[in-house]
Amino acid sequence: MSARPRRTGSGVLGVLGVLVVAGLMLTVGVAPAIALSASNSGPFALSDDLKIAQLQQKTRIYAKKGGKDVLLASFYVQNRESITWDDVPASVKNATLGAEDPRFYDHGGVDPMGIVSALVNNVIHGSNRGASTISQQYVKNVCIQEAELLPTQAQVDTAYDACTGGIQRKLKEARGAIALEKAYTKNQIMLGYLNIAGFGGRIYGIQAAAKYYFDVDAKDLSIAQAASLMAIVNNPSYLRLDEKANIAANTTRRNYVLGVELKYKLISKAEYDTALATPVKPKITPTTTGCAGAGSAAFFCDYVVNVVKNDPAFGRTTADRYNKLQSAGWKIYTTLDLGLQSKASAAMKANVPAQSAPGTNLGGAAVSVQAGTGRILSMVENKRYDDTDSAATQGADYTATSVNYNTDYAYGGSSGFQPGSTFKVFTLIDWLENGHGLNEIVQGSTRYYPTGTFPCANPDGPWSPGNDTAGEGGYQTVMQGTAGSVNGVFASMAMKLRLCDIMQKSVDLGFHRANGAPLEANPPAILGSNVNTASPLTMASAYATIANKGIYCSSVAIDKIVTSDGSSVAPPKADCHRALPEDIAVAVGYALHGVLQGGGTASMDAGSLGGAWGFAKTGTTDEAHSTWVVGGSTKTVTAAWVGNIRGAANLRTISGWSGYGASAADARHGLWQGIMAANEAKYPGDTTWPQPDSQYLYGQKLQVPDVSGKTVAQAKQILLAAGFQAKSGSSSPSDTVPKGSVVSTDPASGSSVVGGTLITLLKSSGPQAVQPTTAPTPGTTAVVPSVQGAPVAQAVQTLASAGFKNVNVTYYPQGGALCLVVQQTPGGSTPADPNATTVQLSVAGDQNTCQSQQQQQQPQQ
């Protein structure tokens, strides 16, 4: 609820109304059953229409450390620390009398002399001086506190107006004050007033005010300090000391209070002179109540608060839920592991500083989730948590913020960040689900894509993306393109898919825009460079689906909630359900494992997993404004993001970094490594991962069309349309095909091979010259063994055993080398002369690795 300014004066009619009935009310007051100390927890009524529920109790949020529950933060409806009468010094007692009610110890709850004095001043001098006593103001404050607990702002406004205005309200307030004085001592009433009074913002009670404004306990307040604080109560919105513009007005009001104290001999002339000469110099000390005191876990704490505020399980409205959080006395036990949190925070400090280079506002965020449960284990940010709009959140360095970069806007976060190439995983999933394979070959060079290129795109092109670096294009396998994060590869894949289906795959794995807006299915979405901005927590949960072999679990931050009476409140549970077929998830994980291998964009991160099998995907947007590493092991997954919140500086060019690498864009790797190393030490992942089914390795087999008799240009067009690439090869004589036209292809027409395979065109050199007749040399005819799908070493041995010793092997390097034959020419079961035939093998794998394996498998001589 929004803070309401205190009404300081009483209208003339209100004063007259009270004056007329004041004498009568001295005999009609009914003592209410009211508690004046913090220890009372029962309901009470000041009048027939004024009741207040059980006194608010502190809610506590806990995290785990070494198996023990550790307090992260506490919450109140109002920031208040109730004190006893023994802790109220003379400086505060006298300032309270001087500011509010100098005849407090002489009247019976309503001060007729004060009313007359206020009336005279209001009528003659045109002032707006009030006549409420401390007892009346206490009654009014109780009413306001009840109003502020109402569920909607409209109800708060109506109740607040009823508590602070109108003749009828004044009459009830006066009656309540008189009844109060009959039941309690003056000191008890003043103590109750000092503990309930508002001092600006969420500061309530003299003890909290003393700590916040002067960093001292109430018992240690000087005469000048006490007068400044009690001056605030007159009009907190304009007299609070944490606004520099208010210092002059507070000084004026303070001096007035000191003058009243002198007039009524509450202080001496010497004390008055000393206090009057003392400048108002606050020492603002933000309270540790709330998430600000949770250290590196403050942003996680804030996320827990927003989980409670957003979940209907905790109340009908947001206001209901927040009031319960603040006053229900819950013990909230969270999923946070403080050991991992501490190490994640250290990794953040080592790699992403809070203070930015000129022209930037560098942000860093990282969150880890447990695969299979959705439990958030750590959540860190490079900024200090500050929800007070202090100078650190507004100045040039931007070292603090209240925005949680890890979460969605509705949960205290930002509008999200472009996911870059981490979004490519959803295209990969749809590619596999549509029958394609990781070793299919596609064009990796980027080009101009006219409108209509991508089915189901809305809005559609034209589109002309580029690759990250020159020379990474050309024909290559999807496995290679994934390891190298080649934009052209994924654009080519998307041309064969439906963009709306790719977007649906992302939704299936929990992807959504951080600001809650609908996803847009335009071509740049393929590369994660459009308006579909997401939070790191969203990306971590999506990738954890792969680690969990296709079962998606929504993220959870709360394990259990225990109420003040020992009963339980059911927290939101992880929604765990199958989002991907297991065999698809296995194939996706296999491909993303290649990103951590040699040549992969995250190959430098593999060592942090301590020997566990892992997977990852990097992402970098234009000028590195957002850079990512998302991935992990079979047990935990981390999304690490480093980006530019403000400014146009290219993070690739900001060097001199004290952390990992030479530039700001490199910091993501060091951040991810530090966090995952800690995760693996506590939750070690599996060391192996299943081999994908053959269909996901090789995809759809395509039949090579017959292009014999076609020109080379015609043949290339036919093959390209059929899903192949083509090149011109050698020439051979032909009596039937015109010179220059295609005689045959390698692989031969009719062969079933992996899509994208390079087809060699054999051209006719014309009729063969007539040769002298000689007796034919007897030849040997054999059948070529089928070795497609076999390890290269085994394939070579099988061919040799059948007499085919002339074998030519072509390797297609990739991360996570298979060393398997994906294509052979001539095909299996083809009759051929072993002595005159060279068998061509296409092998998926790194040449050095595969040859090393081949040598190890050769028999010893």
C-alpha positions in Angstrom: 0.0 0.0 0.0 1.2 3.5 -0.6 2.3 5.7 2.3 -0.3 8.3 3.4 0.7 11.8 4.6 -0.4 12.6 8.1 -3.0 15.3 8.5 -1.5 17.7 11.0 -4.3 20.2 11.8 -7.9 20.2 12.9 -10.5 22.3 11.1 -12.3 25.1 13.0 -15.6 23.2 12.9 -13.9 20.1 14.2 -12.4 22.0 17.1 -15.6 23.6 18.0 -17.4 20.2 17.8 -15.0 18.7 20.2 -15.1 21.7 22.5 -18.9 21.6 22.8 -19.0 17.9 23.9 -15.7 17.7 25.7 -17.2 18.3 29.1 -19.9 15.6 28.5 -17.3 13.1 27.4 -15.4 13.3 30.6 -18.2 11.1 32.1 -19.1 8.8 29.3 -15.7 7.2 28.3 -15.6 3.4 28.3 -12.2 1.9 28.9 -11.3 -0.4 26.0 -9.4 -3.6 26.3 -6.3 -2.3 24.7 -2.7 -3.5 24.9 0.0 -0.8 25.0 3.1 -3.1 25.0 4.6 -5.2 22.2 3.9 -8.3 24.2 0.1 -8.2 23.9 -1.2 -10.3 21.0 -5.0 -10.2 21.5 -7.6 -8.1 19.6 -9.0 -5.0 21.1 -11.6 -2.3 20.4 -11.3 1.4 21.1 -14.9 2.0 20.1 -17.8 0.1 18.5 -16.3 0.4 15.0 -12.6 0.3 15.7 -11.1 -3.2 16.1 -7.6 -4.4 15.4 -6.5 -8.0 14.7 -3.9 -9.9 16.5 -0.7 -7.9 16.8 1.7 -8.5 13.9 4.3 -11.1 14.3 7.7 -11.3 12.6 8.0 -13.5 9.6 11.4 -15.1 9.1 13.1 -16.4 5.9 15.7 -19.2 6.2 18.3 -20.8 4.0 20.4 -23.9 4.6 24.1 -23.9 5.5 25.8 -27.1 6.4 22.5 -28.8 7.0 21.3 -26.1 9.5 18.7 -23.4 9.0 20.2 -19.9 8.9 18.1 -16.7 9.2 18.2 -14.6 6.0 15.8 -11.9 6.8 12.8 -10.8 8.9 9.7 -8.8 8.0 7.3 -6.6 9.7 4.2 -4.7 8.6 6.0 -1.7 9.8 9.7 -1.3 10.7 9.3 -1.1 14.4 11.3 -2.1 17.5 9.1 -1.7 20.5 10.9 -0.6 23.7 10.0 -0.5 27.4 9.5 2.6 29.5 12.9 2.2 31.1 14.5 2.8 27.6 12.7 6.1 27.1 15.1 8.9 28.1 14.1 12.3 29.5 15.1 13.9 26.1 12.4 11.9 24.3 9.7 12.3 27.0 10.2 16.1 27.0 10.4 16.3 23.2 7.1 14.4 23.0 5.4 16.7 25.4 6.8 19.8 23.6 5.9 18.6 20.2 2.4 17.1 20.9 0.9 17.8 24.3 2.7 19.9 27.0 -0.2 19.5 29.4 -0.4 15.7 28.9 0.1 14.9 32.6 -2.6 17.5 33.6 -5.6 16.6 31.5 -7.9 13.5 31.3 -7.5 12.6 27.7 -9.0 15.7 26.1 -7.4 19.1 26.8 -10.0 21.9 26.8 -7.3 24.6 27.3 -5.5 23.2 24.3 -8.7 23.3 22.3 -9.3 27.0 23.2 -5.7 27.9 22.4 -5.9 26.1 19.0 -9.2 27.8 18.2 -7.8 31.3 19.0 -4.7 30.7 16.9 -6.7 29.3 14.0 -9.2 32.1 14.0 -7.1 35.1 14.9 -3.7 34.1 13.4 -4.9 32.0 10.5 -2.8 29.0 11.6 -3.8 25.3 11.4 -2.7 24.2 14.8 -4.2 21.0 16.1 -5.6 20.3 19.5 -5.3 16.5 19.8 -3.6 15.2 22.9 -1.1 12.3 23.0 -4.0 10.0 24.1 -6.1 11.1 21.1 -3.2 10.7 18.7 -2.6 7.2 20.1 -6.2 6.3 19.4 -5.9 7.7 15.9 -2.6 5.8 15.2 -4.3 2.5 16.2 -7.1 3.3 13.8 -4.6 4.1 11.0 -2.7 0.9 11.6 -5.9 -1.1 11.2 -6.6 0.8 8.0 -3.2 0.0 6.5 -3.8 -3.7 6.9 -6.9 -3.6 4.7 -6.5 -5.6 1.4 -7.0 -3.0 -1.3 -5.8 0.6 -1.7 -9.4 1.8 -2.0 -10.3 0.3 1.3 -7.1 1.8 2.8 -8.0 5.2 1.5 -11.5 5.1 2.8 -10.5 3.8 6.2 -7.6 6.3 6.5 -9.9 9.2 5.8 -12.3 7.9 8.5 -9.4 7.8 10.9 -8.0 11.2 10.2 -10.9 13.6 9.4 -14.5 14.7 10.3 -16.2 15.9 13.4 -17.7 12.4 14.1 -14.2 10.9 14.0 -13.0 13.6 16.4 -15.8 12.8 18.8 -15.0 9.1 18.8 -11.3 9.8 19.1 -11.9 12.0 22.1 -14.2 9.4 23.7 -11.6 6.7 23.2 -8.8 8.9 24.7 -10.9 9.6 27.8 -11.6 5.9 28.2 -7.9 5.1 27.6 -6.9 7.5 30.4 -9.2 5.7 32.9 -7.6 2.3 32.2 -3.9 3.1 31.9 -1.3 5.3 33.4 0.1 8.3 31.6 3.5 6.6 31.2 1.8 3.6 29.6 -0.1 5.8 27.2 3.0 7.8 26.2 5.0 4.5 25.7 2.3 3.1 23.5 2.3 6.4 21.5 6.1 6.3 21.1 6.0 2.7 19.9 3.2 3.2 17.3 3.9 6.7 15.9 5.1 7.0 12.3 8.3 8.7 11.5 8.3 8.6 7.7 8.2 5.9 5.1 8.2 2.5 6.9 9.8 3.8 10.1 7.6 3.4 13.1 8.3 3.9 16.7 11.0 6.0 18.4 13.6 3.2 18.6 13.5 2.4 14.8 13.5 6.2 14.1 16.6 6.7 16.3 18.5 3.9 14.6 17.5 4.9 11.1 18.0 8.7 11.3 20.9 8.9 13.8 22.3 5.4 14.2 21.8 5.4 18.0 19.4 3.7 20.4 16.4 5.8 21.6 17.9 5.8 25.1 20.9 7.7 23.8 19.2 10.5 21.9 20.3 14.0 22.7 17.9 16.8 23.4 18.4 18.2 19.8 18.1 14.7 18.2 14.9 13.8 20.1 13.3 17.2 19.2 14.2 16.6 15.5 12.6 13.1 15.6 9.4 14.2 17.3 9.2 17.1 14.8 8.9 14.5 12.1 5.7 13.1 13.6 3.9 16.4 12.8 4.2 15.8 9.1 6.4 12.8 8.1 6.2 13.4 4.4 7.8 16.8 4.6 9.9 16.6 7.8 11.6 13.2 7.5 15.4 13.6 7.6 16.4 11.3 4.8 15.3 13.9 2.3 17.9 16.7 2.1 15.2 19.2 1.0 13.4 18.6 4.3 16.3 19.6 6.6 15.4 23.3 6.8 11.7 22.6 7.5 12.7 20.0 10.1 15.0 22.5 11.8 12.3 25.0 12.0 9.9 22.6 13.6 12.6 21.2 15.9 13.3 24.7 17.2 9.6 25.2 17.8 9.5 22.0 19.9 12.6 23.2 21.8 10.9 26.5 22.5 7.8 24.7 23.9 10.1 22.6 26.1 11.8 25.8 27.4 8.4 27.5 28.0 7.1 24.6 30.1 10.5 24.3 31.9 11.1 20.8 30.5 14.7 21.9 29.6 16.9 24.6 31.0 18.0 27.8 29.1 21.5 26.4 28.7 20.1 23.1 27.3 17.9 25.1 25.0 20.7 27.3 23.7 23.0 24.2 23.1 20.3 22.3 21.3 19.3 25.3 19.3 22.8 25.8 18.1 23.2 22.2 17.1 22.7 21.7 13.3 20.4 18.9 12.2 22.8 16.4 10.8 21.2 12.9 10.3 23.3 9.8 10.0 21.0 7.7 7.8 21.4 4.0 8.6 19.1 1.8 6.5 17.4 -0.8 8.5 18.4 -4.4 8.2 14.8 -5.5 8.4 13.8 -7.0 5.1 15.9 -8.4 2.4 18.6 -5.6 2.6 20.2 -7.5 5.5 20.5 -10.8 3.6 23.9 -10.0 2.1 24.7 -11.7 -1.2 21.3 -13.6 -0.8 19.3 -10.3 -0.8 18.1 -10.7 -4.4 17.0 -14.3 -3.7 15.2 -13.1 -0.6 13.5 -10.5 -2.7 12.5 -13.2 -5.2 10.9 -15.3 -2.3 8.9 -12.2 -1.2 7.6 -11.8 -4.8 6.8 -15.5 -5.0 4.5 -15.0 -1.9 3.0 -11.9 -3.4 2.2 -13.6 -6.7 0.9 -16.9 -5.7 -2.9 -17.2 -5.0 -2.2 -20.0 -2.5 -1.2 -17.3 0.0 -4.3 -15.1 -0.3 -6.9 -13.7 -2.6 -5.2 -10.5 -3.5 -1.6 -9.2 -3.7 -2.3 -7.0 -0.7 -3.6 -10.0 1.3 -0.6 -12.1 0.5 1.9 -9.3 1.3 0.2 -8.5 4.6 0.5 -12.2 5.6 4.2 -12.2 4.7 4.7 -9.1 6.9 2.6 -10.1 9.9 1.6 -13.7 10.0 4.6 -15.0 11.9 5.6 -17.5 9.3 8.9 -19.4 9.1 9.8 -19.8 5.5 12.4 -22.4 4.7 13.9 -21.9 1.3 15.9 -23.9 -1.2 18.9 -21.7 -1.1 22.2 -23.4 -0.2 24.3 -20.8 1.5 27.6 -22.7 0.9 27.0 -22.6 -2.8 25.6 -19.1 -2.6 28.9 -17.9 -1.0 31.0 -19.5 -3.7 28.7 -18.2 -6.4 29.1 -14.7 -4.9 32.9 -15.0 -4.9 32.8 -16.1 -8.6 30.7 -13.0 -9.4 33.0 -10.6 -7.5 36.1 -12.1 -9.2 34.7 -11.7 -12.7 32.0 -9.0 -12.9 32.6 -5.8 -10.8 29.7 -3.8 -9.6 31.2 -0.5 -10.8 31.1 -0.1 -14.5 33.5 1.4 -17.1 32.5 4.9 -18.4 29.5 4.7 -20.7 28.2 1.4 -19.4 26.2 0.0 -16.6 27.6 -3.5 -16.5 25.3 -6.2 -15.2 26.0 -9.8 -14.1 23.6 -12.5 -13.0 23.8 -16.2 -12.4 21.4 -18.7 -11.0 21.7 -22.5 -10.4 18.8 -25.0 -10.3 18.8 -28.6 -9.4 17.8 -30.8 -12.3 14.8 -33.0 -11.6 13.4 -30.8 -8.7 13.6 -27.2 -9.9 15.0 -26.1 -6.6 17.0 -22.9 -6.8 20.4 -23.5 -5.2 22.1 -20.1 -5.7 21.2 -16.7 -7.2 23.8 -13.9 -7.4 24.1 -10.5 -9.0 27.0 -8.1 -9.4 25.1 -5.2 -7.8 24.3 -4.6 -4.1 20.6 -4.9 -3.2 19.1 -1.5 -2.4 15.4 -0.7 -2.6 15.7 2.8 -1.0 16.5 4.8 -4.2 19.7 5.8 -2.6 22.5 7.6 -4.4 24.2 4.3 -5.3 21.2 3.4 -7.5 21.0 6.7 -9.2 24.6 7.9 -9.6 27.1 7.4 -12.4 28.5 4.2 -11.0 25.2 2.3 -10.5 26.7 0.0 -7.9 23.3 -0.9 -6.4 19.8 -1.6 -7.5 16.5 -3.2 -6.4 16.1 -5.0 -9.8 16.8 -8.7 -9.7 18.5 -9.4 -13.1 17.9 -13.2 -12.6 14.1 -13.1 -12.5 11.0 -11.9 -14.4 9.6 -8.4 -14.1 6.6 -9.6 -12.0 9.0 -11.2 -9.5 11.1 -8.1 -8.9 13.2 -8.5 -12.0 13.8 -6.7 -15.3 12.2 -7.0 -18.6 14.8 -9.7 -19.5 17.7 -9.9 -21.9 18.1 -11.1 -25.4 19.1 -14.8 -25.1 21.3 -14.8 -28.1 22.5 -18.2 -29.3 21.2 -19.9 -26.2 17.8 -19.8 -28.0 19.2 -22.1 -30.7 18.5 -25.1 -28.6 14.8 -24.9 -29.5 15.5 -24.9 -33.2 17.8 -28.0 -32.6 14.9 -29.7 -30.7 12.4 -29.1 -33.5 15.0 -30.2 -36.1 15.3 -33.6 -34.4 11.6 -34.0 -33.8 11.0 -33.4 -37.6 13.2 -36.4 -38.4 16.5 -34.7 -39.1 19.9 -35.7 -37.7 22.9 -34.1 -36.1 25.1 -35.2 -39.0 23.0 -33.8 -41.8 25.0 -31.3 -43.7 23.6 -27.7 -44.2 24.8 -24.5 -45.6 26.5 -22.5 -42.8 27.1 -19.3 -44.8 24.6 -16.5 -44.1 22.8 -14.8 -46.9 19.8 -12.6 -47.7 16.5 -14.2 -46.9 13.5 -12.7 -48.7 10.1 -12.4 -47.2 8.4 -15.8 -47.1 11.6 -17.8 -46.6 10.6 -19.0 -43.1 7.2 -20.8 -42.8 4.9 -19.5 -40.2 7.0 -16.4 -39.4 5.0 -13.4 -38.1 6.2 -10.8 -38.7 8.2 -12.1 -41.6 11.4 -10.9 -43.4 13.3 -9.9 -45.3 16.3 -10.8 -43.1 20.0 -10.7 -43.6 21.9 -12.0 -40.6 25.6 -12.5 -40.4 27.9 -15.0 -38.7 29.9 -14.1 -35.7 33.3 -14.4 -37.4 34.4 -14.6 -40.9 35.2 -18.1 -42.3 32.9 -20.1 -40.1 30.3 -20.6 -42.9 30.2 -23.2 -45.6 28.7 -26.6 -45.7 28.9 -28.4 -42.4 27.0 -30.8 -40.1 24.5 -29.6 -37.7 26.7 -31.1 -34.9 29.5 -28.8 -36.1 27.3 -25.8 -36.4 26.0 -26.3 -32.9 29.5 -26.7 -31.4 30.6 -23.5 -33.2 27.2 -21.7 -32.8 27.1 -20.8 -36.5 24.2 -18.6 -37.3 24.0 -19.6 -40.9 23.6 -23.3 -39.9 20.5 -22.5 -37.8 19.0 -20.2 -40.3 19.4 -23.1 -42.9 17.8 -25.5 -40.4 14.9 -23.1 -39.8 14.2 -22.9 -43.5 13.2 -26.6 -43.4 11.0 -26.1 -40.3 8.1 -24.0 -39.1 9.1 -21.0 -37.0 5.9 -21.2 -35.0 6.8 -24.8 -34.1 10.2 -23.7 -32.9 8.6 -21.1 -30.7 6.2 -23.8 -29.3 9.2 -26.0 -28.4 10.5 -23.1 -26.4 7.2 -22.7 -24.6 7.2 -26.4 -23.9 10.5 -25.9 -22.0 9.2 -23.0 -20.0 10.6 -20.2 -22.2 8.7 -16.9 -21.9 9.3 -13.2 -22.1 10.3 -11.7 -18.7 7.9 -8.9 -19.1 5.0 -11.2 -19.6 4.3 -10.1 -23.2 3.5 -12.8 -25.9 6.3 -14.3 -27.9 7.0 -13.0 -31.4 7.8 -15.6 -34.1 9.9 -13.4 -36.4 13.1 -14.6 -38.2 15.6 -13.0 -35.7 14.0 -15.1 -33.0 15.9 -18.1 -34.4 19.1 -16.5 -33.2 17.7 -15.1 -30.0 18.2 -11.5 -31.1 14.6 -10.1 -31.1 12.1 -8.8 -28.5 11.8 -12.3 -26.9 13.9 -11.3 -23.9 14.1 -13.7 -21.0 15.5 -14.0 -17.5 18.5 -16.2 -16.5 16.1 -18.3 -14.3 14.0 -19.1 -17.3 17.0 -20.2 -19.3 18.4 -22.3 -16.4 15.0 -24.1 -16.0 14.7 -24.8 -19.8 18.2 -26.3 -20.0 17.6 -28.3 -16.9 15.0 -30.2 -18.9 17.8 -31.6 -21.1 19.8 -32.6 -18.0 16.7 -34.3 -16.7 16.3 -36.2 -20.0 13.2 -34.4 -21.1 11.3 -33.8 -17.9 10.7 -30.0 -17.3 10.4 -28.8 -13.7 9.4 -25.2 -13.0 11.7 -23.4 -10.5 10.9 -23.3 -6.8 12.4 -21.2 -4.0 10.5 -22.5 -0.9 10.7 -25.9 0.6 8.2 -25.4 3.4 6.4 -22.8 5.5 5.6 -23.2 9.2 3.1 -20.9 10.9 3.4 -19.4 14.4 1.2 -22.1 15.9 3.2 -24.9 14.3 0.9 -25.7 11.4 1.9 -25.7 7.7 1.2 -23.5 4.7 1.6 -25.3 1.4 4.2 -23.5 -0.7 4.1 -23.7 -4.5 5.4 -27.0 -5.8 7.5 -27.6 -8.9 5.5 -28.5 -11.9 7.4 -31.5 -13.2 6.2 -33.1 -16.4 7.6 -34.6 -19.6 8.3 -31.8 -22.1 10.5 -33.8 -24.5 10.7 -37.5 -25.5 13.7 -38.9 -23.7 15.5 -39.9 -26.9 15.2 -36.4 -28.3 16.6 -34.9 -25.0 19.5 -37.4 -25.2 20.3 -36.3 -28.7 20.1 -32.6 -27.8 22.4 -33.2 -24.8 24.8 -35.1 -27.0 25.0 -32.2 -29.4 25.4 -29.6 -26.6 28.2 -31.7 -25.1 30.1 -30.9 -28.3 30.0 -27.2 -27.3 32.3 -28.1 -24.4 34.7 -30.1 -26.6 37.6 -28.9 -28.8 36.4 -26.3 -31.2 33.2 -25.6 -29.3 32.4 -22.1 -28.1 32.5 -23.2 -24.4 35.5 -25.6 -24.6 37.3 -23.5 -22.0 34.6 -24.3 -19.5 34.7 -28.1 -19.6 37.4 -28.5 -16.9 35.1 -26.9 -14.2 32.9 -30.0 -14.2 35.5 -32.1 -12.5 35.2 -35.1 -14.8 31.4 -35.1 -15.0 29.7 -35.3 -18.3 28.4 -31.9 -19.2 26.6 -29.8 -21.8 26.4 -26.1 -22.5 25.5 -23.4 -25.0 26.9 -19.9 -25.3 25.1 -16.8 -26.5 26.3 -13.4 -27.6 24.1 -10.6 -29.0 25.2 -7.7 -31.2 28.2 -5.8 -29.6 28.1 -8.3 -26.8 25.4 -6.3 -25.0 24.2 -9.7 -23.6 26.6 -12.7 -23.2 25.6 -16.1 -21.8 26.8 -19.5 -20.8 23.9 -21.9 -20.0 24.4 -25.5 -19.1 25.7 -27.9 -16.5 25.7 -31.6 -15.7 23.0 -34.2 -15.0 22.5 -32.8 -11.4 22.7 -29.0 -11.6 22.4 -26.4 -14.3 23.6 -22.8 -14.3 22.7 -19.8 -16.4 25.3 -17.1 -16.3 24.7 -13.7 -18.0 26.9 -10.7 -18.3 25.6 -7.7 -20.2 25.3 -3.9 -20.6 22.3 -2.5 -18.8 22.9 1.0 -20.0 24.9 2.6 -22.8 26.1 1.5 -26.3 29.6 0.3 -25.5 30.7 -2.9 -27.1 31.6 -5.3 -24.2 34.1 -7.1 -26.5 36.3 -4.0 -26.6 36.2 -3.1 -22.8 39.5 -4.6 -21.7 41.7 -4.5 -18.7 39.3 -6.8 -16.8 40.5 -8.0 -13.5 38.6 -11.3 -13.8 38.5 -13.9 -16.5 39.9 -13.1 -19.9 40.8 -9.9 -21.6 37.4 -8.2 -22.0 34.1 -7.8 -20.4 32.5 -10.3 -22.8 34.8 -13.0 -21.5 33.6 -12.6 -17.9 30.7 -15.0 -18.4 33.1 -18.0 -18.7 34.9 -17.4 -15.5 31.6 -16.8 -13.7 30.0 -20.0 -15.0 33.2 -22.0 -14.2 33.4 -20.8 -10.6 29.8 -21.6 -9.9 29.7 -25.0 -11.7 32.9 -26.1 -10.0 31.2 -25.5 -6.6 28.0 -27.2 -7.7 29.9 -30.3 -8.9 31.9 -30.6 -5.7 28.6 -30.9 -3.8 26.3 -32.5 -6.4 28.6 -34.4 -8.7 27.0 -35.2 -12.0 27.1 -38.5 -13.9 30.2 -39.3 -15.9 28.4 -40.8 -18.9 25.5 -39.9 -21.2 23.6 -42.3 -23.5 24.5 -42.6 -27.2 21.7 -41.1 -29.3 19.7 -43.4 -31.5 21.0 -43.7 -35.1 18.0 -41.8 -36.5 19.0 -38.7 -34.5 22.6 -39.0 -35.6 21.9 -39.4 -39.3 18.4 -38.2 -39.8 16.4 -38.8 -42.9 18.2 -40.7 -45.7 17.6 -39.1 -49.0 17.8 -40.9 -52.4 20.3 -39.4 -54.8 18.3 -38.4 -58.0 19.4 -39.6 -61.5 20.9 -36.6 -63.2 22.7 -38.5 -66.0 22.5 -36.7 -69.3 21.9 -33.3 -67.6 24.2 -30.4 -67.9 26.3 -29.7 -64.9 24.3 -26.6 -64.1 21.0 -28.5 -64.4 22.3 -31.3 -62.3 23.4 -29.0 -59.5 20.0 -27.4 -59.4 18.2 -30.7 -59.2 20.5 -32.0 -56.4 20.3 -28.7 -54.4 16.5 -28.9 -54.6 16.7 -32.5 -53.4 18.6 -31.5 -50.3 22.2 -32.1 -51.4 25.2 -30.1 -52.3 27.1 -30.8 -55.5 30.5 -30.3 -57.1 32.1 -31.1 -60.5 34.4 -34.1 -60.6 36.5 -35.8 -63.2 35.6 -36.7 -66.7 35.2 -40.1 -68.3 34.4 -41.2 -71.9 30.9 -42.0 -72.9 29.4 -43.1 -76.1 25.9 -42.1 -75.1 26.2 -38.9 -73.1 27.3 -35.7 -74.9 30.6 -34.2 -73.9 30.4 -32.0 -70.8 27.1 -33.5 -69.5 26.8 -35.6 -66.5 27.6 -39.3 -66.9 27.0 -40.4 -63.3 27.3 -39.3 -59.7 29.3 -40.3 -56.6 27.4 -41.5 -54.6 25.5 -43.2 -57.4 21.9 -42.3 -58.3 19.5 -44.3 -56.2 21.8 -44.4 -53.2 20.2 -43.4 -49.8 22.6 -41.0 -48.0 22.4 -38.3 -45.3 20.8 -35.1 -46.4 23.3 -32.4 -47.4 25.9 -34.9 -48.6 28.3 -33.5 -51.2 27.5 -35.3 -54.5 30.3 -35.4 -57.1 29.3 -35.1 -60.7 31.2 -37.2 -63.2 31.2 -35.6 -66.7 31.4 -37.1 -70.1 34.6 -36.5 -72.2 32.9 -37.8 -75.3 33.1 -41.2 -77.1 36.0 -43.5 -76.2 38.8 -43.8 -78.7 39.0 -47.2 -80.5 41.7 -49.3 -79.0 43.5 -52.3 -80.5 41.7 -55.5 -79.7 43.4 -57.4 -76.9 42.3 -60.3 -74.9 40.5 -59.2 -71.8 42.4 -59.5 -68.5 40.5 -61.8 -66.2 39.1 -59.8 -63.2 37.7 -60.7 -59.9 34.2 -59.7 -59.0 33.1 -59.3 -55.3 30.4 -57.7 -53.3 31.2 -54.5 -51.4 30.4 -55.0 -47.7 28.0 -52.5 -46.0 29.9 -50.6 -43.4 27.7 -47.5 -43.0 27.2 -46.8 -39.3 30.3 -48.8 -38.2 33.4 -47.3 -36.4 35.9 -46.3 -39.1 38.6 -48.8 -37.8 36.1 -51.7 -38.0 34.9 -50.6 -41.4 38.4 -50.5 -42.9 39.1 -54.0 -41.5 35.8 -55.3 -42.9 36.5 -54.0 -46.3 40.1 -55.4 -46.3 38.8 -58.8 -45.3 36.6 -58.7 -48.3 39.5 -57.8 -50.6 38.8 -54.1 -50.8 42.1 -52.6 -49.6 41.9 -49.3 -51.5 39.9 -47.2 -49.0 39.7 -43.4 -49.1 38.4 -41.7 -45.9 37.1 -38.2 -45.6 36.6 -36.8 -42.1 34.0 -34.3 -41.0 35.4 -32.8 -37.7 33.0 -32.1 -34.9 32.9 -31.8 -31.1 32.4 -35.1 -29.4 33.8 -37.2 -32.3 31.8 -40.3 -33.3 34.3 -41.8 -35.7 31.4 -43.6 -37.4 30.9 -44.1 -41.2 28.0 -42.0 -42.3 28.3 -42.7 -46.0 30.1 -45.1 -48.3 30.6 -45.3 -52.1 30.0 -47.8 -53.7 27.2 -48.7 -51.4 26.8 -52.0 -49.6 26.1 -55.1 -51.7 27.4 -53.4 -54.9 29.3 -55.9 -57.1 32.8 -54.6 -57.8 36.4 -55.6 -58.6 38.4 -55.3 -55.3 41.6 -54.6 -57.1 40.2 -51.8 -59.3 37.7 -50.3 -56.8 38.4 -47.5 -54.3 35.8 -47.4 -51.6 35.0 -43.8 -50.4 34.1 -43.5 -46.7 32.6 -40.3 -45.1 33.4 -40.4 -41.4 31.9 -38.1 -38.7 34.7 -37.2 -36.4 38.1 -35.6 -35.9 40.8 -37.1 -38.1 43.5 -37.3 -35.4 41.2 -38.8 -32.9 39.7 -41.4 -35.3 43.1 -42.4 -36.6 44.4 -42.8 -33.1 41.5 -45.1 -32.3 42.2 -47.0 -35.6 45.8 -47.6 -34.6 44.9 -48.9 -31.2 42.6 -51.4 -32.7 45.1 -52.8 -35.2 46.4 -56.3 -34.4 49.9 -56.5 -32.9 52.6 -57.7 -35.2 
